[in-house]
């Protein structure tokens, strides 16, 4: 769809392609930057990734591309990169994202007059759109996208249903109002209804759908204490895995795991506590296992992963 570049800040035609290309380039540059260039203090590492996101967004915008798409693509590329202080970086950006969601939902509640919904028909249109998105459009699209992936049919069904609408639709809806397009207020009200339906109705159905699909869910308790070791060089051959229900490792002893002679289990964390490891230690579902291995890590991960039908 063709847009206009100017005071309204729309992305011109071809902006998505420019955003995707610069996102890949920016992600590649940031990956090498955060892995090769050390900083004098730990607290500077999260700030560097934030500055990198601003730089990618700014350069893409100057090039008349989609800055949001560029930052998204760069973030996806950096998500699996093994980088120094990665936990601290993830913790910083998680907190920043949570703050952004709180602000977005607060602004949504302050800027939507409920008395206009009945007059403009936003309730009806919003509920119809929300139902179509949750039960028709998303399942059809996700079924096609997940078809070639190595997931069980139950897992694909669960993923096709989940996907709650939240801060992003609110942000995009605010652009409609600020750009001055026709009927922008009514469209913003429709976004409000879709978000409320998704959070209240679709969100409350997620545990039920998980039980129907037999996808295990568990409540995650806060773990304020951490045990870690700082190293100068990137550790190789160290992996952490969760013992899943139905995996070969379930109820197996450490000696019974076929992990090879060059690999061993160095630590087991069960219900937030460290379990002393010996050859007779029997693993349970939900155990976090720290492995040191020189063998194929993927083959060892298969031992702790549930096998689909």
N, C-alpha and C positions, 0 to 999 in steps of 0.2 A: 504494500500500500504506500502510495506516494505521500510524503509529508512536506512540510515547509520549514526551512531553516531560517531562524530570525529571532524575533522577540519572544515567540512562543516556545522556542527551544525544541522544536520537533526534529526528529532524525530524518534526513533526506533519504531518497531511494538509494539502496545499496549500503545504508548505514549499518545494517545487521552484518553484512559480509565484512565490512571494515572492522566492526567491533570484534567479530570472531577471530579475524586474522591478527589484530593487535593484541587480543587477549592471549592467544597462543604465544605470540612473540614476547609479551610482557611476562607471562608465566614462566617461559624458558629463561628469560633474563633474571627474574627474581629467584628462580630455583638455584642458579649458579651463584647469585649474590649471597643468599643466606647460607649457602653451604661452604663457600670459599672465603668470604670476607668476615673476619672476626670483629667483634665489637668489645669495647672496654668494660661494659657492665651488662648484667643479665637483663635489667629492665629495659634496655634499648632494643632488644630483639623483637618484642611485640610491636614497638613503635616503628621499627623499620618495615615490617610487613604492612602496617597501616599506611605509612608514607608511600610504600610501593603501590598500594591499592589506589591512593589518591593520584599518583603519577600516571598509572595506567588509565584511570578514568579521564584525567585532564588531557593527556596526549590523544586519546581516542576522540574526545569531544572536539579538540582542535582540528582533527582530521575529518570531522563531520561524520563520525561513526557513533554507534551505540555504546556509551561509556559503561552502562550497567551490564550489558552483555559481555564486554571486554573484561570487567572485573570478575564477573561470574566464571567465565572460561578460565581466567588466570587462577582463580581460587580452586577450581576443580583440578587443574594440573598440579597445584601445590599441595593438594589434600593428602596424597600418598607419598610425598617426598620425606625422606628421613633427614631431619634437619636438627641442628643444635637448639636446645631449649624449646623443642616443639611443644611439650606439654604446657609450658608457660605461655607460649604464643596462642595455643588453642584456648587456654583458660581465659586469657585477656579478650580474645575476640568473641568467645561465648558470652562473657559478661557484657561486652559492648552490644552484641546482638540482642541479648535479653533486654537491655536498657532501651534499645531502639523499638522493640516490640511493645514495651510498656508505654512509651511515648506515642507510638502510632495508635494503639487502642484508646489511649486517653483522648487524643485529638479526634478520633472517630466518634467517641461518645459525646464530646463537646460540640461537634459540628453538625450533628444530624438531628434536626427537629422532628420528633416522632409524630407530631400532629399533621405533618404533610404527607404521611405515608398513604393514608386512606384516600385523600383527595387526588393524589397523582398516580395511584395504582402501583406504587413501588412494592407493596407486600405481595401482591399477586405475581407480578413479573419476577420478583426476586426469588420467591419460593419455587416457581416453575423452573427458573434457570438453575437454582441450587439442586433441585431433584435431578434434572437432566445431567448436570455436571457430576454428581455423586454416583448415580445409578446407571447412567447410559454412556455419556461421552468418555469419562475417565476410564471405566472398565474396558470399553472397546479399544481405546488408544493404548492403554497399558497392556492389554492382551496381545496386541500386535507387536509392541516393543519388547515384551518379556518372552515372547515365543522362543527365540533362539537361545535364551539363557539357561544355564544348568541349574534350574530350580524345580522343585516339585510342583505339581498342579495346585496343591493346597496353598503353597507359598505365593504362587502367581495370583491366585484368586484373592488372597489377603492384600497383596500389594496393589492390585487393581482397584480395590475398594478404598483403601486408606489414601491420605493426602489431603489434610485439612487446609482450608483457606484461612489466611491470617493477615499478617502485616503487609505482605506484598500487594494484595488487592486494594488494601486501604491506601497505600502509597500511590498506586497507579490511579485510583479513583480521585485522589487529591489533585493529580495532574489535570484531570478533566475539568475540575472546577477552576483551577488557576489559569488554564488556557482559554477559558471563555467560550468553549464550544456550545452549540445549542443544546438545551435541555440537560445541562451538566449537573444541576442540582438533583434532578430526578435519577439520573444515572448513578450518582453518588449514593443516593438512598437505596438503589437496587444493590449496590456493592455491600452496603451495610447489612441488608437482609441475607444476602448470600453468605457473608462471613458468620453472622449469628447462627444461621441454619447449620453451617458446616461445623462450627465449634460445639453447639448444643446437641444437635441431632446426630450428625455423622460421627462426631467425636465420642458420644456416649455409646454408639454401636460398635466401636472398635473392639472392646473386649469380647462382645458377643460373637462378632465375626471371627475373631481369633479362635474362640472355642469351636465354632462350626468347622473352621478350616484345620483345626487341631494344630495350630501354630502356638508353641509355648510362649507364654508371657509371664514375667515375674516383676515384682515391685523392686525398685532399686533404692536401697537406703544410702544415705549420705555416708561417705567414708572420709572423715576429716584428717586421718593420719595416713602418711605415705612413707614408704621405704624405698630409697633410691641410691644410686651410685653415680657420681660424676666421673666421666672419662674425657681425656683429651681428644681421642680419636673416635670415629664412628664405630660402634660395636657391630661385628659381623657374626652371623650365625646365632643370634639371640632372638627368640620369638615367644610371645605370650598368647595362649589359646584358652578358650573356654570349653569345658567338657559338655557336649550337648547330649540331650536325651536321644537314645537310639544309636549313638556312635559306638564304634568298637571299643573305645576307652571306657565306656560306662561300666562300672563294677569290676573293671580290670585292675590288677595290681600293676605297680610300676615295672616289675620284672616281666609281667605278661605283655607289655606293650612291645610291638615289633618296630622299635625305633632305630635299630642298628647299633653297632658297637661304638660308633663315633658320636653318639648323641646320648644325652642323659637329662633327667628331670632334676632341676636344681631347687625348685621351690613350688609348693602348692598352697594356694590361699583358699580357704573354705569358710564361707559366712563371715568374711572380714578378719579371719585369724589365720596365722601361718601354721601349717601342719608339718610336723617333722617328717622328712622324706626318707624312706628306706625301700628296699625291694619289695617288702610286703605291704606297703601303703596301698590301700584300695581307693581308687578314684570314684568320685560321685558326680552326678549331674550338677552343673553349676560351679564346679571347682575351676579356679584359674590356675593354669599350669605354665610355669616358666621353663622353657626348654633351651638348652645350649646344644647346637647341632652343627655338624659339618656336612650332613647329608642333604637331600632334597627336602626343603622346608615344606613344600606343597604336599609331598607324600606323607609327611608326618602329620600335617594339619588334617589330612583326611581321616586319620585315626580318631580325632577328637570331634569330628563333624558328623552330624546326623546324616544318614543316607536316605535320600528320597525314594518314593515308590517307583 
